[in-house]
Amino acid sequence: MNFSRATALTRLTTIANAELAATLNRPHGSDGVNVPAVTIGGHPITVSDLQLTQIEFLPAATKVVSAENTDLTLQKPTDVWVAAWKRTGVPAPDWGGIPTTVRAVAVIEDGTGKVLSIDVGRGKQD
């Protein structure tokens, strides 16, 4: 293990926040439908608004299954860190205000911090 838990979590959090900013936190349109940014208390959602559900070091991993059901197969055994976050009850104005669950999962290579996977999204509340 090259990274400490704290170092890995800092890198994973930075990656997840960047992906949230690039996807859920910006309004966009598709096929004439305007999709607003996902917000909590009037501000764009960030990892600090979510609950950390997993931070784990996996030595020589060939498959990573996160606490939030992200599944990643690696081409060769790799030492990785995985972190997952989740928040339920996030309103979706573009879906009639129904409560949703927002998830973020990031996987990095230990030591280099290379991003192996980043997955953020929202769906029907659990």
DOZAMAR-335519 format. One record per residue: residue number from 0; residue in one letter; x, y, z of N, C-alpha, C in turn. Coordinates in Angstrom, 3 decimals. Last residue first. Layout:
BEGIN
+-------+------+----------+----------+----------+----------+----------+----------+----------+----------+----------+
| tormi | keti |      n.u |      n.v |      n.w |     ca.u |     ca.v |     ca.w |      c.u |      c.v |      c.w |
+-------+------+----------+----------+----------+----------+----------+----------+----------+----------+----------+
|   NUM |    A |        X |        Y |        Z |        X |        Y |        Z |        X |        Y |        Z |
...
+-------+------+----------+----------+----------+----------+----------+----------+----------+----------+----------+
This chain:
BEGIN
+-------+------+----------+----------+----------+----------+----------+----------+----------+----------+----------+
| tormi | keti |      n.u |      n.v |      n.w |     ca.u |     ca.v |     ca.w |      c.u |      c.v |      c.w |
+-------+------+----------+----------+----------+----------+----------+----------+----------+----------+----------+
|   125 |    D |  -33.889 |    4.548 |   -3.120 |  -33.814 |    3.153 |   -2.650 |  -34.992 |    2.831 |   -1.751 |
|   124 |    Q |  -35.328 |    6.624 |   -5.625 |  -34.871 |    6.444 |   -4.244 |  -34.926 |    4.979 |   -3.856 |
|   123 |    K |  -34.109 |    6.408 |   -8.939 |  -35.226 |    6.339 |   -7.995 |  -34.681 |    6.043 |   -6.604 |
|   122 |    G |  -30.946 |    8.116 |   -9.332 |  -31.998 |    7.205 |   -9.737 |  -33.116 |    7.225 |   -8.720 |
|   121 |    R |  -27.921 |    9.523 |  -10.550 |  -29.065 |    9.521 |   -9.652 |  -30.105 |    8.585 |  -10.214 |
|   120 |    G |  -24.316 |    9.486 |  -10.509 |  -25.632 |    9.483 |  -11.112 |  -26.702 |    9.550 |  -10.064 |
|   119 |    V |  -20.969 |    8.675 |  -11.393 |  -21.922 |    9.423 |  -10.585 |  -23.270 |    9.383 |  -11.291 |
|   118 |    D |  -17.981 |    7.078 |  -11.470 |  -19.387 |    6.889 |  -11.828 |  -20.235 |    7.710 |  -10.869 |
|   117 |    I |  -14.844 |    6.308 |  -12.600 |  -15.623 |    7.312 |  -11.871 |  -17.053 |    7.200 |  -12.383 |
|   116 |    S |  -11.869 |    4.394 |  -12.616 |  -13.308 |    4.467 |  -12.837 |  -13.891 |    5.616 |  -12.015 |
|   115 |    L |   -9.221 |    4.940 |  -12.443 |   -9.598 |    3.713 |  -13.139 |  -11.088 |    3.698 |  -13.434 |
|   114 |    V |   -6.967 |    7.493 |  -12.303 |   -8.394 |    7.193 |  -12.239 |   -8.677 |    5.947 |  -13.079 |
|   113 |    K |   -3.981 |    7.255 |  -10.469 |   -4.615 |    7.169 |  -11.789 |   -6.082 |    6.758 |  -11.625 |
|   112 |    G |   -2.505 |    7.299 |   -8.212 |   -3.732 |    8.088 |   -8.200 |   -4.459 |    8.080 |   -9.530 |
|   111 |    T |   -0.224 |    5.868 |   -7.702 |   -0.202 |    6.832 |   -8.809 |   -1.399 |    7.764 |   -8.768 |
|   110 |    G |   -0.929 |    4.547 |   -5.205 |    0.409 |    5.083 |   -5.478 |    0.452 |    6.119 |   -6.577 |
|   109 |    D |   -3.543 |    2.618 |   -6.588 |   -2.750 |    2.990 |   -5.418 |   -1.388 |    3.513 |   -5.862 |
|   108 |    E |   -5.863 |    3.901 |   -8.864 |   -4.710 |    3.029 |   -8.666 |   -3.926 |    3.532 |   -7.460 |
|   107 |    I |   -9.299 |    4.406 |   -7.889 |   -7.985 |    4.873 |   -8.343 |   -6.937 |    3.796 |   -8.099 |
|   106 |    V |  -12.694 |    4.924 |   -8.321 |  -11.660 |    3.900 |   -8.131 |  -10.364 |    4.454 |   -8.700 |
|   105 |    A |  -15.745 |    6.175 |   -7.012 |  -14.464 |    6.418 |   -7.685 |  -13.492 |    5.306 |   -7.324 |
|   104 |    V |  -19.117 |    6.948 |   -7.153 |  -18.145 |    5.882 |   -6.887 |  -16.885 |    6.192 |   -7.684 |
|   103 |    A |  -22.076 |    8.335 |   -5.963 |  -20.781 |    8.605 |   -6.588 |  -19.836 |    7.485 |   -6.176 |
|   102 |    R |  -25.605 |    8.933 |   -6.215 |  -24.471 |    8.078 |   -5.882 |  -23.220 |    8.576 |   -6.590 |
|   101 |    V |  -28.720 |    9.946 |   -5.018 |  -27.524 |   10.345 |   -5.754 |  -26.374 |    9.482 |   -5.260 |
|   100 |    T |  -32.031 |    9.066 |   -5.306 |  -30.780 |    8.736 |   -4.632 |  -29.635 |    9.148 |   -5.554 |
|    99 |    T |  -34.936 |   11.234 |   -5.081 |  -34.018 |   10.330 |   -5.756 |  -32.839 |   10.001 |   -4.844 |
|    98 |    P |  -38.340 |   12.143 |   -4.843 |  -37.048 |   11.985 |   -4.185 |  -36.206 |   10.939 |   -4.914 |
|    97 |    I |  -39.895 |   14.090 |   -7.474 |  -39.772 |   12.858 |   -6.689 |  -38.409 |   12.780 |   -6.016 |
|    96 |    G |  -40.359 |   16.305 |   -9.062 |  -40.009 |   16.520 |   -7.659 |  -39.861 |   15.263 |   -6.837 |
|    95 |    G |  -40.703 |   15.631 |  -11.707 |  -41.888 |   15.931 |  -10.913 |  -41.624 |   16.072 |   -9.430 |
|    94 |    W |  -38.173 |   15.434 |  -12.682 |  -38.955 |   14.198 |  -12.586 |  -40.174 |   14.418 |  -11.695 |
|    93 |    D |  -36.968 |   17.858 |  -12.412 |  -37.266 |   17.431 |  -13.783 |  -38.038 |   16.111 |  -13.820 |
|    92 |    P |  -36.484 |   17.975 |   -9.680 |  -37.535 |   18.812 |  -10.260 |  -37.920 |   18.389 |  -11.675 |
|    91 |    A |  -35.889 |   15.736 |   -7.450 |  -35.596 |   15.843 |   -8.877 |  -36.696 |   16.670 |   -9.540 |
|    90 |    P |  -34.447 |   15.814 |   -4.175 |  -35.547 |   16.068 |   -5.094 |  -35.076 |   16.241 |   -6.537 |
|    89 |    V |  -33.015 |   13.230 |   -2.453 |  -32.649 |   14.413 |   -3.234 |  -33.754 |   14.665 |   -4.260 |
|    88 |    G |  -33.245 |   10.932 |   -0.927 |  -34.160 |   12.039 |   -0.673 |  -33.832 |   13.313 |   -1.420 |
|    87 |    T |  -29.901 |    9.804 |   -0.156 |  -31.278 |    9.582 |   -0.574 |  -32.098 |   10.835 |   -0.278 |
|    86 |    R |  -26.626 |    9.631 |   -1.202 |  -27.609 |   10.421 |   -0.454 |  -28.984 |   10.136 |   -1.028 |
|    85 |    K |  -23.327 |    8.227 |   -1.065 |  -24.733 |    8.150 |   -1.443 |  -25.547 |    9.128 |   -0.599 |
|    84 |    W |  -20.112 |    7.045 |   -2.212 |  -20.944 |    7.971 |   -1.449 |  -22.373 |    7.852 |   -1.937 |
|    83 |    A |  -17.127 |    5.165 |   -2.146 |  -18.500 |    5.322 |   -2.606 |  -19.242 |    6.233 |   -1.638 |
|    82 |    A |  -13.880 |    4.339 |   -3.288 |  -14.729 |    5.082 |   -2.365 |  -16.105 |    5.229 |   -2.995 |
|    81 |    V |  -11.037 |    2.292 |   -3.505 |  -12.395 |    2.569 |   -3.965 |  -13.126 |    3.338 |   -2.869 |
|    80 |    W |   -7.781 |    1.739 |   -4.653 |   -8.622 |    2.316 |   -3.613 |   -9.979 |    2.582 |   -4.239 |
|    79 |    V |   -5.764 |   -1.068 |   -5.692 |   -6.680 |    0.056 |   -5.900 |   -7.305 |    0.523 |   -4.593 |
|    78 |    D |   -3.386 |   -2.848 |   -7.400 |   -3.710 |   -2.332 |   -6.075 |   -4.545 |   -1.072 |   -6.257 |
|    77 |    T |   -4.323 |   -5.238 |   -9.834 |   -3.901 |   -3.868 |   -9.541 |   -4.292 |   -3.508 |   -8.120 |
|    76 |    P |   -4.118 |   -7.715 |  -12.258 |   -4.196 |   -7.430 |  -10.827 |   -3.568 |   -6.070 |  -10.507 |
|    75 |    K |   -5.570 |   -6.477 |  -15.338 |   -4.515 |   -7.193 |  -14.628 |   -4.636 |   -6.877 |  -13.141 |
|    74 |    Q |   -7.944 |   -5.321 |  -16.136 |   -7.247 |   -6.213 |  -17.073 |   -6.137 |   -7.017 |  -16.417 |
|    73 |    L |  -10.794 |   -5.308 |  -13.955 |   -9.477 |   -4.791 |  -14.329 |   -8.752 |   -5.809 |  -15.203 |
|    72 |    T |  -14.154 |   -4.474 |  -13.883 |  -13.199 |   -5.566 |  -14.099 |  -11.899 |   -4.958 |  -14.604 |
|    71 |    L |  -16.486 |   -3.116 |  -11.688 |  -15.367 |   -2.825 |  -12.580 |  -14.467 |   -4.046 |  -12.658 |
|    70 |    D |  -19.586 |   -1.962 |  -10.760 |  -18.830 |   -3.188 |  -10.995 |  -17.755 |   -2.892 |  -12.036 |
|    69 |    T |  -21.432 |   -0.379 |   -8.288 |  -20.607 |   -0.204 |   -9.474 |  -19.706 |   -1.420 |   -9.580 |
|    68 |    N |  -22.930 |   -0.623 |   -5.901 |  -23.203 |   -1.501 |   -7.046 |  -22.486 |   -1.162 |   -8.341 |
|    67 |    E |  -22.048 |    0.718 |   -3.706 |  -23.160 |    1.302 |   -4.459 |  -23.360 |    0.624 |   -5.808 |
|    66 |    A |  -19.846 |   -0.558 |   -2.794 |  -21.010 |   -0.576 |   -1.916 |  -22.245 |   -0.044 |   -2.633 |
|    65 |    S |  -18.431 |   -2.059 |   -5.800 |  -18.557 |   -1.054 |   -4.749 |  -19.798 |   -1.272 |   -3.905 |
|    64 |    V |  -16.221 |   -4.357 |   -6.842 |  -17.658 |   -4.168 |   -6.701 |  -17.842 |   -3.228 |   -5.522 |
|    63 |    V |  -13.666 |   -5.034 |   -8.982 |  -14.062 |   -4.136 |   -7.906 |  -15.583 |   -4.012 |   -7.947 |
|    62 |    K |  -11.256 |   -7.407 |   -9.873 |  -12.654 |   -6.999 |   -9.955 |  -12.964 |   -6.140 |   -8.741 |
|    61 |    T |   -8.701 |   -7.715 |   -9.291 |   -9.040 |   -7.934 |  -10.698 |  -10.495 |   -7.543 |  -10.948 |
|    60 |    A |   -6.322 |   -6.358 |   -7.018 |   -7.719 |   -6.557 |   -7.429 |   -7.817 |   -6.827 |   -8.924 |
|    59 |    A |   -4.073 |   -6.150 |   -5.295 |   -4.082 |   -7.056 |   -6.453 |   -5.493 |   -7.387 |   -6.935 |
|    58 |    P |   -5.906 |   -4.930 |   -2.498 |   -4.631 |   -5.314 |   -3.102 |   -4.838 |   -6.307 |   -4.243 |
|    57 |    L |   -7.931 |   -2.344 |   -1.957 |   -8.029 |   -3.706 |   -2.466 |   -6.708 |   -4.076 |   -3.134 |
|    56 |    F |   -9.119 |   -0.245 |    0.539 |   -7.943 |   -0.620 |   -0.241 |   -8.103 |   -2.078 |   -0.655 |
|    55 |    E |  -12.001 |    1.815 |    0.764 |  -11.371 |    0.508 |    0.925 |  -10.164 |    0.372 |    0.009 |
|    54 |    I |  -14.797 |    3.225 |    1.869 |  -13.429 |    3.609 |    1.514 |  -12.605 |    2.368 |    1.818 |
|    53 |    Q |  -18.254 |    3.770 |    1.633 |  -17.130 |    2.841 |    1.458 |  -15.851 |    3.617 |    1.199 |
|    52 |    T |  -20.056 |    5.729 |    2.082 |  -20.505 |    4.369 |    2.381 |  -19.379 |    3.335 |    2.236 |
|    51 |    L |  -20.466 |    8.966 |    3.045 |  -19.434 |    8.015 |    2.631 |  -19.889 |    6.621 |    3.057 |
|    50 |    Q |  -23.217 |   10.794 |    1.967 |  -22.660 |    9.974 |    3.047 |  -21.640 |    9.010 |    2.459 |
|    49 |    L |  -23.056 |   14.130 |    0.545 |  -23.351 |   12.700 |    0.498 |  -22.746 |   11.993 |    1.704 |
|    48 |    D |  -22.096 |   16.649 |    0.599 |  -23.535 |   16.499 |    0.840 |  -23.956 |   15.033 |    0.900 |
|    47 |    S |  -19.483 |   16.386 |   -0.168 |  -19.730 |   16.687 |    1.251 |  -21.215 |   16.618 |    1.605 |
|    46 |    V |  -19.707 |   16.112 |   -2.899 |  -19.464 |   14.917 |   -2.107 |  -19.733 |   15.178 |   -0.623 |
|    45 |    T |  -22.389 |   18.366 |   -3.792 |  -20.984 |   17.959 |   -3.758 |  -20.873 |   16.696 |   -2.904 |
|    44 |    I |  -24.894 |   20.061 |   -5.657 |  -24.515 |   18.957 |   -4.779 |  -23.024 |   18.634 |   -4.914 |
|    43 |    P |  -25.245 |   23.586 |   -5.678 |  -24.963 |   22.345 |   -6.414 |  -24.428 |   21.269 |   -5.470 |
|    42 |    H |  -27.656 |   24.906 |   -3.315 |  -26.308 |   24.877 |   -3.903 |  -26.094 |   23.558 |   -4.650 |
|    41 |    G |  -30.219 |   24.639 |   -2.243 |  -29.951 |   25.745 |   -3.149 |  -28.552 |   25.796 |   -3.734 |
|    40 |    G |  -30.269 |   22.274 |   -0.796 |  -30.338 |   23.548 |   -0.078 |  -29.969 |   24.745 |   -0.939 |
|    39 |    I |  -28.797 |   20.827 |   -3.452 |  -29.166 |   20.538 |   -2.069 |  -29.171 |   21.885 |   -1.352 |
|    38 |    T |  -29.413 |   20.065 |   -6.918 |  -29.020 |   20.949 |   -5.816 |  -29.493 |   20.395 |   -4.479 |
|    37 |    V |  -28.611 |   19.383 |  -10.187 |  -29.038 |   18.772 |   -8.930 |  -28.518 |   19.656 |   -7.795 |
|    36 |    A |  -29.696 |   21.542 |  -12.831 |  -28.638 |   21.007 |  -11.972 |  -29.259 |   20.395 |  -10.718 |
|    35 |    P |  -32.392 |   20.533 |  -15.074 |  -31.686 |   21.449 |  -14.171 |  -30.570 |   20.752 |  -13.407 |
|    34 |    V |  -32.820 |   19.894 |  -18.365 |  -32.564 |   19.190 |  -17.114 |  -31.789 |   20.136 |  -16.203 |
|    33 |    N |  -35.145 |   20.343 |  -20.869 |  -34.144 |   21.010 |  -20.040 |  -34.029 |   20.280 |  -18.712 |
|    32 |    V |  -35.600 |   18.750 |  -23.880 |  -35.928 |   18.691 |  -22.456 |  -34.794 |   19.346 |  -21.682 |
|    31 |    G |  -34.809 |   18.566 |  -26.506 |  -35.765 |   19.601 |  -26.150 |  -36.187 |   19.609 |  -24.696 |
|    30 |    D |  -32.873 |   16.514 |  -26.372 |  -34.117 |   16.321 |  -27.124 |  -35.206 |   17.311 |  -26.701 |
|    29 |    S |  -31.570 |   17.902 |  -23.533 |  -31.491 |   16.757 |  -24.416 |  -32.856 |   16.560 |  -25.068 |
|    28 |    G |  -29.549 |   20.191 |  -21.679 |  -30.748 |   19.830 |  -22.410 |  -30.510 |   18.648 |  -23.311 |
|    27 |    H |  -28.496 |   21.090 |  -18.343 |  -28.257 |   20.717 |  -19.726 |  -29.582 |   20.341 |  -20.384 |
|    26 |    P |  -26.828 |   22.465 |  -15.525 |  -28.045 |   22.262 |  -16.296 |  -27.688 |   21.916 |  -17.736 |
|    25 |    R |  -24.590 |   20.676 |  -13.545 |  -24.750 |   21.684 |  -14.586 |  -26.046 |   21.414 |  -15.331 |
|    24 |    N |  -24.206 |   18.650 |  -11.746 |  -24.247 |   20.032 |  -11.259 |  -24.321 |   21.083 |  -12.345 |
|    23 |    L |  -23.957 |   16.162 |  -12.978 |  -25.191 |   16.492 |  -12.261 |  -25.314 |   17.960 |  -11.900 |
|    22 |    T |  -21.300 |   16.776 |  -14.495 |  -22.507 |   16.065 |  -14.917 |  -23.754 |   16.574 |  -14.192 |
|    21 |    A |  -19.183 |   18.197 |  -13.473 |  -19.265 |   18.050 |  -14.930 |  -20.581 |   17.429 |  -15.392 |
|    20 |    A |  -19.522 |   17.965 |  -10.728 |  -19.570 |   19.301 |  -11.347 |  -19.778 |   19.199 |  -12.852 |
|    19 |    L |  -19.123 |   15.210 |  -10.419 |  -20.420 |   15.800 |  -10.077 |  -20.580 |   17.156 |  -10.758 |
|    18 |    E |  -16.412 |   15.137 |  -11.147 |  -17.407 |   14.460 |  -11.988 |  -18.823 |   14.960 |  -11.685 |
|    17 |    A |  -15.264 |   16.582 |   -9.055 |  -15.098 |   17.052 |  -10.438 |  -16.139 |   16.412 |  -11.351 |
|    16 |    N |  -15.954 |   14.949 |   -6.870 |  -16.478 |   16.317 |   -6.962 |  -16.370 |   16.864 |   -8.383 |
|    15 |    A |  -14.441 |   12.653 |   -7.498 |  -15.905 |   12.577 |   -7.447 |  -16.531 |   13.965 |   -7.550 |
|    14 |    I |  -11.815 |   13.687 |   -7.309 |  -12.301 |   13.097 |   -8.561 |  -13.828 |   13.081 |   -8.590 |
|    13 |    T |  -11.736 |   14.440 |   -4.617 |  -11.490 |   15.427 |   -5.674 |  -12.048 |   14.937 |   -7.005 |
|    12 |    T |  -12.125 |   11.934 |   -3.399 |  -13.107 |   13.010 |   -3.209 |  -12.962 |   14.065 |   -4.296 |
|    11 |    L |   -9.764 |   10.604 |   -4.131 |  -11.059 |   10.078 |   -4.558 |  -12.152 |   11.142 |   -4.458 |
|    10 |    R |   -7.856 |   12.196 |   -2.758 |   -7.818 |   12.059 |   -4.226 |   -9.174 |   11.591 |   -4.762 |
|     9 |    T |   -8.694 |   11.794 |   -0.092 |   -8.598 |   13.144 |   -0.650 |   -8.627 |   13.091 |   -2.173 |
|     8 |    L |   -8.420 |    9.012 |    0.144 |   -9.744 |    9.626 |    0.254 |   -9.751 |   11.044 |   -0.309 |
|     7 |    A |   -5.624 |    8.719 |   -0.079 |   -6.511 |    8.113 |   -1.073 |   -7.884 |    8.779 |   -1.047 |
|     6 |    T |   -4.833 |   10.068 |    2.243 |   -4.381 |   10.528 |    0.928 |   -5.293 |    9.996 |   -0.170 |
|     5 |    A |   -6.072 |    8.455 |    4.228 |   -6.400 |    9.888 |    4.108 |   -6.005 |   10.438 |    2.738 |
|     4 |    R |   -4.824 |    5.985 |    3.870 |   -6.276 |    6.091 |    3.702 |   -6.661 |    7.550 |    3.463 |
|     3 |    S |   -1.809 |    6.448 |    1.984 |   -2.523 |    6.283 |    3.244 |   -4.014 |    6.387 |    2.938 |
|     2 |    F |   -0.479 |    4.649 |   -0.795 |   -1.247 |    5.774 |   -0.256 |   -1.749 |    5.437 |    1.137 |
|     1 |    N |    0.747 |    2.095 |   -1.014 |    1.533 |    3.322 |   -1.113 |    0.822 |    4.525 |   -0.509 |
|     0 |    M |    0.851 |   -1.170 |    0.000 |    0.000 |    0.000 |    0.000 |    0.897 |    1.233 |    0.000 |
+-------+------+----------+----------+----------+----------+----------+----------+----------+----------+----------+
